[in-house]
Amino acid sequence: MKKKLLVLIAIFIPVFIIDQLTKYIIAKNISFYGKITVIKHYFNIVHVNNTGIAFGIMGSASKYIIIFFTFAIIIALIYILFKVKIGTNLFIISSALIISGAFSNLINRIVQGFVVDFIDIHIYQYHWPSFNVADSCVVVGTILFFLSIIKYI
């Protein structure tokens, strides 16, 4: 239990700080819908506001539904992390990544009603939906989470 808490804190603090700081820097320095080309045809830094969840899904849903949904997932993951008898590093790290990213985006949704997305990966005109550091942590954490529990299913 102590190991799980220490890993959660060790991941949570830097993820939260880096995510919030990068969103702040983007919002203050790039105009809304602005773009900085980093690698032509492949990578831009942009400034968009996302009222939905990943990839803009549920963008038209009430912010309170999204907040409730996100909060419920965070609570469920914290419960699972500390109650399930899986103590592998991969399970702990993946859970911490998901919790950290989800919490950081949750704070933005509560305070602002949206999250700032700024990473724009594309191949010429074919763009992946823009995302942020927290989104990356949730996606990577989710993949690792399923890999960590696959042998227990």
Long-range contacts (C-beta under 8 A, 24 or more apart in sequence): 1-82, 3-87, 3-92, 4-81, 4-82, 4-87, 4-92, 5-82, 7-89, 7-92, 7-93, 7-96, 8-81, 8-92, 8-95, 8-96, 8-99, 8-100, 10-96, 11-93, 11-96, 11-97, 11-100, 12-96, 12-99, 12-100, 12-103, 15-97, 15-100, 15-101, 15-104, 15-133, 15-134, 15-137, 16-100, 16-103, 16-104, 18-133, 19-101, 19-104, 19-105, 19-132, 19-133, 19-134, 19-137, 20-104, 20-107, 20-108, 22-118, 22-132, 22-133, 23-108, 23-115, 23-116, 23-118, 23-132, 23-133, 26-116, 26-118, 27-116, 30-118, 35-120, 41-122, 41-123, 41-124, 42-121, 42-122, 42-123, 43-119, 43-120, 43-121, 43-122, 44-120, 44-122, 45-118, 45-119, 45-120, 46-117, 46-118, 46-119, 46-120, 46-130, 47-116, 47-118, 48-116, 48-117, 48-118, 48-130, 49-112, 49-114, 49-115, 49-116, 49-117, 50-114, 50-115, 50-116, 50-117, 50-130, 51-113, 51-114, 54-129, 54-131, 54-135, 54-138, 54-139, 55-129, 55-131, 56-129, 63-109, 63-113, 66-109, 67-106, 67-109, 67-110, 70-102, 70-105, 70-106, 70-109, 71-106, 73-98, 73-102, 74-99, 74-102, 74-103, 74-106, 77-102, 86-148, 86-149, 86-152, 88-148, 90-144, 90-147, 90-148, 91-145, 91-148, 91-149, 93-141, 93-144, 94-141, 94-142, 94-143, 94-144, 94-145, 94-147, 94-148, 95-141, 95-145, 96-141, 97-137, 97-138, 97-140, 97-141, 97-144, 98-137, 98-138, 98-141, 98-142, 98-145, 99-141, 100-134, 100-137, 100-141, 101-133, 101-134, 101-135, 101-136, 101-137, 101-138, 101-141, 102-134, 102-138, 104-133, 104-134, 104-137, 105-132, 105-134, 105-135, 105-138
